[in-house]
């Protein structure tokens, strides 16, 4: 058996710490200093990564996800629903429009449940397949892919970009860099414009933007979001995933040896080394890894997956495509780097066995909780009432005696119509003999509330004082009506009627 070259042996030396942990600063004697690991990490922070383009199944999936996510993000504000923007978070009017639904601040519970659903979905997907969201749908990944696509079209492939950055500034380099940044800024500004289009009608924003007539907060958020997109996707890129994203830091507590992650099959691949395609590498005592380093060159975060699972890995599968290409050229079986589990490598499990192990107690518990909360969420949305009445007593005068021997109480009814069709309502109150309800401004017992609107209605309740003892009486406000669409609406709210001494 051939003796490994020193650099290969050093490369295969296991780390003292798990690969997913960040390197730690180590003191060296009284003279201070840092360890080689720390020096290497600091150098990596300062160095720029030039990912190599790659073709393959997972690369096509990433392109498809970029297309789908951006189709939703850029296209959704332009979709109309019943003559208005389908998705609009109108903060000024305190109304959220989601297609046929109108949510008010009182519906904040739905936002809370939605966040809980997102958290459990994150736990479930991470326990099953690691950081798939990061690799395929995370905005940082998606916009980095878009910016890198523009960069490759303007500056060229990986080697051309490296040579361009190393050469001194001249007219050609200035022209290429200016073109790239111009396209980046255009995309970033369009992204910022689309972002604020979720909070103000996007068609009206276009007219205001052309006339430079946006509000100060609209200018701020559009430029801020554009600047963040340009900076994160154009410059920071992998640094966001490696040093800023909290998900990278706590994913280690959600994955285990049965989680599907991008994994290097060290049992099959080692000892690695270059060789000719004509030799039988098994007889030569070599593994399937040819040590071509393509898996490192295509990695957007610049890591070597052969060192094991690392917190910097976003699970994009670029190294899988690169390695499969090399395996095809060498005539070896694909899957030296693949989506599988740690136990599948050490115990040599088949893919069906690995998939069966995915249904472990943690995954089943997450699935049950996620399913139960999702069902309750959908049921609550489907059965929610579109008419809400809040009864507010007049604190200035709880009760008073007026002409005619009547006791009068004053209330305010906050009526919220979440449906888009107007509704005519009849108001009445029960619980006290002879109780009469009249609106304070018009002296009638009926009101009309427009669609997707609310109305504050002051009302007066009067009852004969004869036979009423001083104290509080439980009463009910009954609000009934019919919408223009013919649908009946009824709401009953509890309150109290005060009889003074």
PyMOL commands that set and color helices and strands:
alter all, ss='L'
color gray80, all
select helices_A, chain A and resi 6-11+36-46+57-76+105-129+132-136+139-155+158-166+171-196+202-210+216-236+238-244+246-253+266-269+294-297+305-307+318-330+342-346+351-357+361-383
alter helices_A, ss='H'
color red, helices_A
select strands_A, chain A and resi 80-81+84-85+87-90+95-98+101-104+261-264+337-340+387-393+400-402+406-417+423-430+436-439+446-449+453-464+471-483+488-499
alter strands_A, ss='S'
color yellow, strands_A
deselect
rebuild
show_as cartoon
